[in-house]
Amino acid sequence: MIGRLNHIAIAVPSLAAASAKYRDLLGARVGQPQALPEHGVTVVFIDTGNTKVELLEPLGEDSPIVAFLAKNPTGGMHHICFEVPDIAAAAQTLTAGGARVLGDGTPKIGAHGRPVLFLHPKDFDGTLIELEEV
């Protein structure tokens, strides 16, 4: 069902500081910040050639990243994202197998302009999984 790894997301307390580290210390190609109000985050993508790293900063006090950073004040890995060819079919297969889709189960449009869903981390060994339709 899953395709290639699309990105690894890291929650950070400061998008500017984290972006500077990746750019200045690691020599990475760092994109521009992109606000995603529907998801409660501002993101920056770092192109690594074969995949991406997504830096996430809370956008507002209701952001799901606020609680994550409260538990992990210096930041940390938040989720991994896999590509799927048909997100509705993937969600149906997963729920039939007992996995939980977060939210109301309806895909939202993600940072790449494509439908995304998140899967409960307790169903995947403590890892939050994002699926993105490609």
Contacts in CASP RR format, 6 or more apart in sequence:
PFRMAT RR
TARGET T0000
AUTHOR 0000-0000-0000
METHOD contacts of the structure
MODEL  1
MIGRLNHIAIAVPSLAAASAKYRDLLGARVGQPQALPEHGVTVVFIDTGN
TKVELLEPLGEDSPIVAFLAKNPTGGMHHICFEVPDIAAAAQTLTAGGAR
VLGDGTPKIGAHGRPVLFLHPKDFDGTLIELEEV
1 84 0 8 1.000
1 90 0 8 1.000
1 93 0 8 1.000
2 82 0 8 1.000
2 83 0 8 1.000
2 84 0 8 1.000
2 90 0 8 1.000
2 131 0 8 1.000
3 82 0 8 1.000
3 83 0 8 1.000
3 84 0 8 1.000
3 85 0 8 1.000
4 51 0 8 1.000
4 82 0 8 1.000
4 83 0 8 1.000
5 51 0 8 1.000
5 80 0 8 1.000
5 81 0 8 1.000
5 82 0 8 1.000
5 83 0 8 1.000
6 51 0 8 1.000
6 52 0 8 1.000
6 81 0 8 1.000
6 82 0 8 1.000
6 83 0 8 1.000
6 130 0 8 1.000
6 132 0 8 1.000
6 134 0 8 1.000
7 45 0 8 1.000
7 51 0 8 1.000
7 52 0 8 1.000
7 53 0 8 1.000
7 54 0 8 1.000
7 80 0 8 1.000
7 81 0 8 1.000
8 51 0 8 1.000
8 52 0 8 1.000
8 53 0 8 1.000
8 54 0 8 1.000
8 77 0 8 1.000
8 79 0 8 1.000
8 80 0 8 1.000
8 81 0 8 1.000
9 53 0 8 1.000
9 54 0 8 1.000
9 55 0 8 1.000
9 56 0 8 1.000
9 77 0 8 1.000
9 78 0 8 1.000
9 79 0 8 1.000
9 80 0 8 1.000
9 81 0 8 1.000
9 130 0 8 1.000
10 18 0 8 1.000
10 53 0 8 1.000
10 54 0 8 1.000
10 55 0 8 1.000
10 56 0 8 1.000
10 75 0 8 1.000
10 76 0 8 1.000
10 77 0 8 1.000
10 78 0 8 1.000
11 56 0 8 1.000
11 57 0 8 1.000
11 65 0 8 1.000
11 68 0 8 1.000
11 69 0 8 1.000
11 72 0 8 1.000
11 75 0 8 1.000
11 76 0 8 1.000
11 77 0 8 1.000
11 78 0 8 1.000
12 18 0 8 1.000
12 55 0 8 1.000
12 56 0 8 1.000
12 57 0 8 1.000
12 75 0 8 1.000
12 76 0 8 1.000
13 57 0 8 1.000
13 69 0 8 1.000
13 73 0 8 1.000
13 74 0 8 1.000
13 75 0 8 1.000
14 57 0 8 1.000
15 33 0 8 1.000
15 42 0 8 1.000
15 44 0 8 1.000
15 55 0 8 1.000
15 56 0 8 1.000
15 57 0 8 1.000
18 44 0 8 1.000
18 55 0 8 1.000
18 57 0 8 1.000
19 30 0 8 1.000
19 31 0 8 1.000
19 33 0 8 1.000
19 44 0 8 1.000
19 46 0 8 1.000
19 55 0 8 1.000
22 28 0 8 1.000
22 30 0 8 1.000
22 46 0 8 1.000
22 53 0 8 1.000
22 55 0 8 1.000
23 30 0 8 1.000
28 46 0 8 1.000
28 47 0 8 1.000
28 48 0 8 1.000
28 53 0 8 1.000
29 46 0 8 1.000
29 47 0 8 1.000
30 44 0 8 1.000
30 45 0 8 1.000
30 46 0 8 1.000
31 44 0 8 1.000
31 45 0 8 1.000
31 46 0 8 1.000
31 47 0 8 1.000
32 44 0 8 1.000
33 42 0 8 1.000
33 43 0 8 1.000
33 44 0 8 1.000
34 42 0 8 1.000
34 43 0 8 1.000
34 44 0 8 1.000
34 45 0 8 1.000
34 111 0 8 1.000
35 41 0 8 1.000
35 42 0 8 1.000
35 59 0 8 1.000
36 42 0 8 1.000
36 43 0 8 1.000
36 59 0 8 1.000
36 110 0 8 1.000
36 111 0 8 1.000
37 59 0 8 1.000
38 108 0 8 1.000
38 109 0 8 1.000
38 110 0 8 1.000
39 59 0 8 1.000
39 64 0 8 1.000
39 108 0 8 1.000
39 110 0 8 1.000
39 111 0 8 1.000
40 58 0 8 1.000
40 59 0 8 1.000
40 60 0 8 1.000
40 62 0 8 1.000
40 63 0 8 1.000
40 64 0 8 1.000
40 65 0 8 1.000
41 56 0 8 1.000
41 57 0 8 1.000
41 58 0 8 1.000
41 59 0 8 1.000
41 63 0 8 1.000
41 64 0 8 1.000
41 65 0 8 1.000
42 56 0 8 1.000
42 57 0 8 1.000
42 58 0 8 1.000
42 59 0 8 1.000
43 54 0 8 1.000
43 55 0 8 1.000
43 56 0 8 1.000
43 57 0 8 1.000
43 111 0 8 1.000
44 54 0 8 1.000
44 55 0 8 1.000
45 52 0 8 1.000
45 53 0 8 1.000
45 54 0 8 1.000
45 55 0 8 1.000
45 111 0 8 1.000
46 52 0 8 1.000
46 53 0 8 1.000
46 54 0 8 1.000
46 55 0 8 1.000
54 81 0 8 1.000
54 111 0 8 1.000
56 65 0 8 1.000
56 78 0 8 1.000
57 65 0 8 1.000
58 65 0 8 1.000
58 66 0 8 1.000
58 69 0 8 1.000
60 66 0 8 1.000
65 78 0 8 1.000
68 75 0 8 1.000
68 76 0 8 1.000
68 78 0 8 1.000
69 75 0 8 1.000
78 128 0 8 1.000
79 118 0 8 1.000
79 127 0 8 1.000
79 128 0 8 1.000
79 129 0 8 1.000
79 130 0 8 1.000
80 127 0 8 1.000
80 128 0 8 1.000
80 129 0 8 1.000
80 130 0 8 1.000
81 116 0 8 1.000
81 129 0 8 1.000
81 130 0 8 1.000
81 131 0 8 1.000
81 132 0 8 1.000
82 129 0 8 1.000
82 130 0 8 1.000
82 131 0 8 1.000
82 132 0 8 1.000
83 131 0 8 1.000
83 132 0 8 1.000
83 133 0 8 1.000
83 134 0 8 1.000
84 90 0 8 1.000
84 131 0 8 1.000
84 132 0 8 1.000
84 133 0 8 1.000
84 134 0 8 1.000
85 133 0 8 1.000
85 134 0 8 1.000
86 133 0 8 1.000
87 107 0 8 1.000
87 115 0 8 1.000
87 116 0 8 1.000
87 117 0 8 1.000
87 131 0 8 1.000
87 132 0 8 1.000
87 133 0 8 1.000
88 107 0 8 1.000
90 117 0 8 1.000
90 131 0 8 1.000
91 101 0 8 1.000
91 105 0 8 1.000
91 107 0 8 1.000
91 117 0 8 1.000
91 131 0 8 1.000
94 101 0 8 1.000
94 119 0 8 1.000
95 101 0 8 1.000
98 123 0 8 1.000
99 119 0 8 1.000
99 120 0 8 1.000
99 123 0 8 1.000
99 124 0 8 1.000
100 119 0 8 1.000
100 120 0 8 1.000
100 122 0 8 1.000
100 123 0 8 1.000
101 117 0 8 1.000
101 118 0 8 1.000
101 119 0 8 1.000
101 120 0 8 1.000
102 117 0 8 1.000
102 118 0 8 1.000
102 119 0 8 1.000
102 120 0 8 1.000
103 118 0 8 1.000
105 117 0 8 1.000
107 115 0 8 1.000
107 116 0 8 1.000
107 117 0 8 1.000
107 133 0 8 1.000
108 115 0 8 1.000
108 116 0 8 1.000
108 117 0 8 1.000
109 115 0 8 1.000
109 116 0 8 1.000
110 116 0 8 1.000
110 132 0 8 1.000
112 132 0 8 1.000
114 132 0 8 1.000
114 133 0 8 1.000
114 134 0 8 1.000
115 132 0 8 1.000
115 133 0 8 1.000
116 130 0 8 1.000
116 131 0 8 1.000
116 132 0 8 1.000
116 133 0 8 1.000
117 130 0 8 1.000
117 131 0 8 1.000
118 128 0 8 1.000
118 129 0 8 1.000
118 130 0 8 1.000
118 131 0 8 1.000
119 128 0 8 1.000
119 129 0 8 1.000
119 130 0 8 1.000
119 131 0 8 1.000
120 128 0 8 1.000
121 127 0 8 1.000
121 128 0 8 1.000
121 129 0 8 1.000
END
